[in-house]
């Protein structure tokens, strides 16, 4: 998913209202989204855009009407800056400009390589408005092929150091009453059942992960020094944390109307909430500072009188694609990317690509495709 080089929004007529972003003082108009992308490398063709490729692993759980699916996940999340201001024309509120990035999310099962999820969409910054009276916000607009579109809006907050990641759980509850939880044996891995993913497909999944999916994120932070975090917290609720947002489902997901026989829904998305943590993390001793993206998302699926949490978590590293050329070494590549050819720098590249390079960091081959953490 790549915009043509000559595509750029040009509001006609131009919007003269000054920018008002809480996290963008003196920096990119993308504000809190700016760390999702990085400028094109020197020597890139004219019209090249800021891009960000994030690669990593995570965990996913979804309750189905007849089974529970658990997945270790491999994920690639790509962002590309949208050139120009995205104009929004107002009536009671003066016109505003938004700025944003397109994204494409691809998630596969880490055990059997089956595709699980693909999601194109847009993240955008929204300036402060008077009608409605809202501070600067961020908005995520997503299209999910299973039959749902999502508009989730919320707040960006900068913090120093580690993010605060609270516990969560996968226990369903009575629709409209989150305090009335209903336990099911499929959530206990010690109990044999035909209503859960096959044993071979859940290799590496522990009871701790099932009890608290966010424990996967906390484990990924172990031993790392996080210097700064930008928190993006969004929800499809039309009232909180800001006015706006919602979900739309296909007829299949919604099921039959309440007045008809065998009323649905089949598996209707009712609410999407998500927290994204964009982190700057110390590399190896003396190595470059790196960017890490963690997120925890809960989608409530309504069916059989219950709201069933569909939870996805992941930890991703921002990466620069690189094709090995004749004469390259990890040291020479590190010098190009990081400005240093010392071992902490080249080992950062090696550790991220050991599956491609093999056991000897001195043996890299022309044509190999590397992902260099940035």
CORLINDA-V884240 format. One record per residue. RES is the residue in one small letter. OMEGA is omega in whole degrees, -180 to 180 (* if undefined). NEAR is the number of other ideal C-beta (glycine too) atoms within 12 Angstrom. Layout:
res = [RES;RES]
omega = [OMEGA;OMEGA]
near = [NEAR;NEAR]
//
This chain:
res = [x;x;x;x;x;x;x;x;x;x;x;x;x;x;x;x;x;x;x;x;x;x;x;x;x;x;x;x;x;x;x;x;x;x;x;x;x;x;x;x;x;x;x;x;x;x;x;x;x;x;x;x;x;x;x;x;x;x;x;x;x;x;x;x;x;x;x;x;x;x;x;x;x;x;x;x;x;x;x;x;x;x;x;x;x;x;x;x;x;x;x;x;x;x;x;x;x;x;x;x;x;x;x;x;x;x;x;x;x;x;x;x;x;x;x;x;x;x;x;x;x;x;x;x;x;x;x;x;x;x;x;x;x;x;x;x;x;x;x;x;x;x;x;x;x;x;x;x;x;x;x;x;x;x;x;x;x;x;x;x;x;x;x;x;x;x;x;x;x;x;x;x;x;x;x;x;x;x;x;x;x;x;x;x;x;x;x;x;x;x;x;x;x;x;x;x;x;x;x;x;x;x;x;x;x;x;x;x;x;x;x;x;x;x;x;x;x;x;x;x;x;x;x;x;x;x;x;x;x;x;x;x;x;x;x;x;x;x;x;x;x;x;x;x;x;x;x;x;x;x;x;x;x;x;x;x;x;x;x;x;x;x;x;x;x;x;x;x;x;x;x;x;x;x;x;x;x;x;x;x;x;x;x;x;x;x;x;x;x;x;x;x;x;x;x;x;x;x;x;x;x;x;x;x;x;x;x;x;x;x;x;x;x;x;x;x;x;x;x;x;x;x;x;x;x;x;x;x;x;x;x;x;x;x;x;x;x;x;x;x;x;x;x;x;x;x;x;x;x;x;x;x;x;x;x;x;x;x;x;x;x;x;x;x;x;x;x;x;x;x;x;x;x;x]
omega = [-173;178;177;-175;-176;179;175;175;176;-176;179;-6;-178;176;-174;-176;-179;178;178;179;-174;-174;-172;-175;176;-177;-177;174;174;178;-176;180;-170;-179;176;-179;173;-176;177;179;176;-179;178;179;175;-179;178;-174;172;-178;174;177;-177;-175;179;-174;-180;-175;-177;174;177;173;174;179;-177;180;175;-179;177;-177;157;-171;167;-172;169;-179;-175;177;174;-177;173;-178;176;180;176;-172;171;-177;-177;174;174;177;177;178;177;169;169;175;-175;177;167;176;174;-180;178;-177;177;173;-177;-179;-176;175;179;175;-178;-168;170;-173;170;179;-178;164;180;172;-180;-178;177;178;178;-180;7;180;-178;173;176;-176;171;-179;177;-180;-170;175;-174;-173;179;174;-177;168;-173;169;-176;-176;-179;-167;172;-178;175;175;175;173;-173;172;174;-178;-178;179;172;-180;-175;-173;177;-180;-180;-177;179;-178;-175;179;-178;-176;-178;-177;176;-175;-179;179;178;-175;180;-179;178;179;174;-177;177;179;179;-176;-179;-177;-179;176;179;179;-176;177;178;179;-180;-179;-176;-178;179;175;177;178;180;178;-180;178;-176;178;-179;175;179;-177;-177;179;168;-176;174;-178;-174;180;176;176;-177;-177;-177;7;175;177;180;179;179;176;174;-175;174;-180;-179;-179;-178;-179;-177;176;-177;-177;-176;178;177;-175;-180;6;173;175;-172;174;-177;-175;175;173;-178;172;175;177;176;-170;167;-169;173;174;175;-178;-179;-179;-176;171;-174;179;-179;178;174;176;174;-176;176;174;177;178;-178;170;-180;176;-178;167;-174;-180;170;-171;176;176;178;173;-174;175;176;-172;175;178;-179;175;-177;178;179;179;179;166;177;178;-179;177;179;179;178;-172;-173;-176;-180;179;-180;-175;179;-179;-178;178;174;178;-178;-177;-180;-174;-177;179;179;-173;-176;-171;-176;-179;179;-177;172;-172;176;179;178;180;-179;171;-173;179;180;*]
near = [23;19;26;13;15;13;16;17;22;15;20;11;9;13;25;13;22;14;26;24;31;23;33;27;15;10;19;24;33;39;38;41;42;32;39;43;35;31;18;19;18;9;8;15;11;9;16;22;32;31;31;36;35;41;36;34;30;41;46;42;44;36;36;23;23;15;19;35;35;41;41;36;43;29;39;32;43;34;41;33;37;36;25;22;27;31;23;24;17;17;8;11;20;20;23;33;33;37;40;38;42;34;38;28;40;25;34;24;31;27;25;19;14;19;19;34;33;22;34;26;33;33;48;42;44;44;34;25;26;15;13;19;12;27;24;31;40;48;40;45;33;36;25;32;18;25;22;34;26;35;31;43;40;35;30;39;28;27;23;16;19;26;36;21;29;16;20;29;25;39;30;34;25;18;21;14;13;20;10;15;18;23;16;24;15;30;31;18;24;12;16;12;20;13;20;29;31;21;15;13;24;28;17;20;33;19;17;17;33;36;23;26;41;36;28;39;40;27;22;32;25;13;12;26;22;32;22;25;34;37;34;41;33;41;35;36;25;19;15;19;28;29;22;25;32;24;32;22;29;21;14;17;27;25;24;16;12;12;8;10;9;11;17;25;31;25;30;34;38;34;33;39;34;38;37;43;40;44;38;30;35;24;32;27;13;18;29;32;25;37;38;39;48;43;44;41;44;37;38;35;40;32;29;23;18;28;32;39;37;39;44;42;42;41;40;41;37;36;33;35;26;28;18;26;17;12;11;28;25;37;25;21;35;38;19;26;32;30;12;24;24;21;21;25;34;36;28;39;45;33;26;36;31;19;15;25;27;14;10;12;24;14;17;31;20;14;13;25;21;36;33;39;41;38]
//
